[in-house]
Amino acid sequence: MYMPPEEIHPAFDQFVQTIGVLRSPEGCPWDRAQTHESIAKNMLEEAYEAVDAIEQHDAAHLREELGDVLLQVVLQAQIAADAGEFTIDDVCADVNAKMIRRHPHVFGQVSVDDAHEVNDVWEQVKAQERAAAGKSEAADSLLDAVPAGFPALMQAQKISKKAVSAGFEWDSLEDVWNKVREECSELVEAYGQAAQDERGAIDAEADSKGYEAAQLELGDALFTLVNVGRKMGLDAESALRTTCVKFRNRWRLMEQQAQAEGVGLEGLDKSQLMALWQQAKQSE
């Protein structure tokens, strides 16, 4: 089996030491005051910024953002070390052991022919890990493995994949499309009912309940559309992020064109805005 040459990583060790100094009694008051909970949201923010750099194909920016992600990992590990919970070495040892354990086709005797079989092996090893830890699907929900803090689209896609692994799946892509049409119809009906209730509502609470029902139907429609993407092998979170980037770029072009003409977008009517939108599309 191929093994890469051993390398030392002095920069990583120096960085770990730097964070240790910042957390020491002689270090930074802000760093000393942090807890796992106080900087938890930073992990998400830095991860999203790294993803943005990847999508922008900006290697220099990615290098910087990966450093910020690493900062969150090392700082969380130092907070844990200070509390006697675990160290950065424990983190590295655990994830290294996990990677070896979950790749028996590389480090063991298992044979695979393609990426699909690799995923099957991965799920089998994870099931063995749960069993070894004394966990069962009866004791813990299958969906507990999907963090509730994930973005909604990502969460929906991972939840649906977990359900499919248990056999809960549509027979065909057309079946999912039919479900999308059904959910969209229910959304239109619920919204229409909410609008009607608003016109005849005596109090705001009744009006609010009508729109809550419409919002639930919107969620059902979005969830089902995520499953269309899953069936097609498409990632809903990435797809929507790409569309958001595309919209941002077109809007910026519209603003630039309007500025060149000496006007602001807010002063244009709908037909003028649509004309600028078409220009932006053509200029891409």
C-alpha positions in Angstrom: 0.0 0.0 0.0 1.3 3.5 -0.9 2.3 5.6 2.0 3.3 9.3 1.5 6.6 10.4 3.0 6.4 11.5 6.6 6.3 15.2 7.0 6.5 17.5 10.0 4.3 20.5 10.3 6.1 23.2 12.3 3.7 25.9 11.3 0.8 24.0 12.7 2.6 23.3 15.9 3.5 27.0 16.2 -0.1 28.0 15.6 -1.3 25.7 18.3 1.3 27.2 20.7 0.2 30.8 19.7 -3.5 30.0 20.6 -2.2 28.4 23.9 -0.4 31.7 24.7 -3.5 33.8 23.9 -5.6 31.6 26.3 -2.9 31.7 29.1 -3.2 33.9 32.2 -0.7 36.3 30.5 -2.6 36.2 27.2 -5.5 38.1 25.7 -8.5 38.9 28.0 -10.9 38.3 25.1 -9.5 34.9 24.2 -9.4 33.9 27.8 -13.1 34.8 28.2 -14.4 32.7 25.3 -16.3 29.4 25.8 -17.5 26.7 23.4 -20.8 28.4 23.3 -19.7 32.0 22.9 -17.8 31.4 19.6 -20.0 28.6 18.2 -21.6 30.8 15.6 -18.1 31.8 14.4 -17.5 28.3 13.1 -20.5 28.5 10.8 -19.6 32.0 9.6 -16.0 31.0 8.8 -17.1 27.8 7.0 -19.5 29.7 4.8 -16.8 32.3 3.9 -14.5 29.4 2.9 -17.2 28.0 0.7 -17.7 31.4 -0.9 -14.0 31.5 -1.7 -14.2 28.0 -3.2 -17.2 29.0 -5.4 -15.4 32.2 -6.5 -12.4 30.1 -7.5 -10.2 32.5 -5.4 -7.3 30.5 -4.2 -5.7 33.3 -2.2 -8.9 34.1 -0.5 -9.5 30.4 0.2 -6.1 30.1 1.8 -7.0 32.9 4.2 -10.5 31.5 4.9 -9.2 28.0 5.6 -6.9 29.6 8.2 -9.9 31.2 9.8 -11.7 27.8 9.9 -8.6 26.3 11.4 -8.5 29.0 14.0 -12.0 28.0 15.2 -10.9 24.4 15.4 -7.7 25.1 17.3 -9.4 27.6 19.6 -12.3 25.3 20.5 -9.7 22.5 21.2 -7.7 24.9 23.4 -10.8 25.8 25.3 -11.5 22.1 25.8 -7.9 21.5 26.9 -8.1 24.3 29.5 -11.2 22.6 30.9 -9.6 19.2 30.9 -11.9 17.8 28.3 -9.6 17.0 25.3 -6.7 18.4 23.3 -6.0 19.2 19.6 -4.0 16.0 19.5 -7.1 14.0 20.6 -9.1 15.7 17.8 -6.4 14.8 15.2 -6.0 11.2 16.5 -9.8 10.6 16.6 -10.4 11.8 13.1 -7.4 10.0 11.7 -8.6 6.7 13.3 -12.1 7.4 11.8 -10.8 7.9 8.3 -8.8 4.7 8.5 -11.7 2.8 9.9 -14.2 4.1 7.3 -11.9 3.3 4.4 -11.4 -0.4 4.7 -11.1 -0.6 0.9 -7.9 1.4 1.3 -6.5 0.4 4.7 -8.1 -3.0 5.0 -9.2 -6.0 2.9 -12.5 -4.7 1.5 -12.8 -4.4 -2.3 -14.9 -1.8 -4.2 -15.4 -1.0 -7.8 -16.8 2.5 -7.8 -17.8 5.5 -5.7 -21.3 4.1 -5.1 -19.9 1.0 -3.4 -17.6 3.3 -1.3 -20.7 5.0 0.0 -22.2 1.6 0.9 -19.1 0.7 2.8 -19.1 4.0 4.5 -22.7 3.5 5.8 -21.9 0.0 6.9 -18.9 1.1 8.9 -21.0 3.9 10.5 -23.7 1.4 11.4 -21.0 -0.8 13.1 -19.7 2.2 15.0 -23.2 2.9 16.3 -23.6 -0.7 17.4 -20.2 -0.7 19.1 -21.2 2.5 21.0 -24.4 0.8 22.2 -26.6 2.9 20.0 -29.5 1.6 17.9 -32.0 3.2 15.6 -34.6 2.3 18.1 -32.9 4.3 20.8 -31.8 7.1 18.6 -33.8 8.4 15.6 -32.1 7.8 12.2 -32.5 11.6 11.6 -30.6 12.6 14.7 -27.4 12.4 12.7 -28.6 15.4 10.7 -27.8 18.5 12.8 -30.8 20.8 13.2 -28.5 23.8 12.8 -27.8 23.0 9.2 -29.2 25.4 6.6 -32.8 24.4 5.7 -32.1 23.2 2.2 -29.0 21.2 3.2 -30.9 19.7 6.1 -33.8 18.7 3.9 -31.5 17.0 1.5 -29.7 15.1 4.2 -32.9 14.1 5.9 -34.4 12.8 2.7 -31.3 10.8 2.0 -31.4 9.2 5.5 -35.1 8.3 4.9 -34.3 6.8 1.5 -31.6 4.6 3.2 -34.5 3.1 5.2 -36.5 2.4 2.1 -38.7 5.5 2.3 -38.6 6.5 -1.4 -40.7 7.4 -4.4 -40.6 4.8 -7.2 -39.6 7.3 -9.9 -38.7 10.9 -10.6 -42.1 11.5 -12.2 -43.7 10.4 -8.9 -41.7 13.1 -7.1 -42.8 15.7 -9.7 -46.4 14.7 -9.1 -45.9 15.3 -5.4 -44.4 18.7 -6.2 -47.5 19.6 -8.2 -49.7 18.4 -5.4 -47.8 20.5 -2.8 -47.9 23.6 -5.0 -51.6 23.2 -5.5 -52.1 22.9 -1.7 -49.9 26.0 -1.3 -52.0 28.0 -3.7 -55.2 26.9 -2.0 -53.8 27.6 1.5 -52.7 31.1 0.5 -56.0 31.8 -1.2 -57.8 30.8 1.9 -55.5 32.9 4.1 -56.1 36.0 1.8 -59.9 35.4 2.0 -59.7 35.0 5.8 -57.7 38.3 6.0 -60.5 40.2 4.3 -63.1 38.8 6.7 -60.9 38.5 9.8 -62.2 39.9 13.0 -58.9 39.7 14.8 -55.2 39.4 13.8 -54.8 36.0 15.4 -57.1 34.3 12.9 -55.4 36.1 10.1 -52.0 34.9 11.4 -53.1 31.3 11.5 -54.1 31.4 7.9 -50.7 32.5 6.8 -49.0 30.0 9.1 -50.9 27.3 7.2 -49.7 28.7 3.9 -46.1 28.9 5.2 -46.3 25.2 6.2 -47.5 24.3 2.6 -44.6 26.4 1.2 -42.2 24.3 3.3 -43.8 21.1 2.0 -43.4 22.3 -1.6 -39.7 23.2 -1.1 -39.0 20.0 0.7 -40.4 18.0 -2.1 -38.5 20.0 -4.7 -35.3 19.2 -2.8 -36.2 15.6 -3.4 -36.5 16.3 -7.2 -32.9 17.5 -7.0 -31.8 14.5 -5.0 -33.4 12.2 -7.5 -31.5 14.0 -10.3 -28.2 13.9 -8.4 -28.2 17.6 -7.8 -27.4 19.5 -4.6 -30.2 21.9 -3.6 -28.1 24.0 -1.3 -25.4 24.5 -4.0 -28.0 25.1 -6.7 -29.7 27.9 -4.7 -26.4 29.5 -3.7 -25.4 29.6 -7.4 -28.6 31.2 -8.3 -28.1 33.8 -5.5 -24.7 34.6 -6.9 -26.1 34.9 -10.4 -28.8 37.3 -9.2 -26.3 39.4 -7.3 -24.1 39.7 -10.4 -27.0 40.7 -12.6 -28.4 43.2 -10.1 -24.9 44.8 -9.9 -24.8 45.1 -13.7 -28.3 46.7 -13.6 -27.1 49.2 -11.0 -24.0 50.0 -13.1 -26.0 50.5 -16.2 -28.5 52.7 -14.5 -25.7 54.8 -12.9 -24.2 55.2 -16.4 -27.5 56.6 -17.6 -27.6 59.0 -14.6 -30.5 57.4 -12.8 -31.1 55.1 -9.8 -32.9 51.8 -9.9 -35.5 53.1 -7.4 -36.6 55.7 -9.9 -37.4 53.3 -12.7 -40.7 51.6 -13.5 -41.2 47.9 -14.0 -40.7 47.9 -17.8 -37.4 49.8 -17.4 -36.2 47.5 -14.7 -37.0 44.5 -16.9 -35.1 46.0 -19.8 -32.0 46.5 -17.6 -32.4 42.9 -16.4 -32.4 41.6 -20.0 -29.3 43.7 -20.7 -27.6 42.2 -17.7 -28.5 38.7 -18.8 -27.1 39.3 -22.3 -23.9 40.8 -21.0 -23.0 37.7 -18.9 
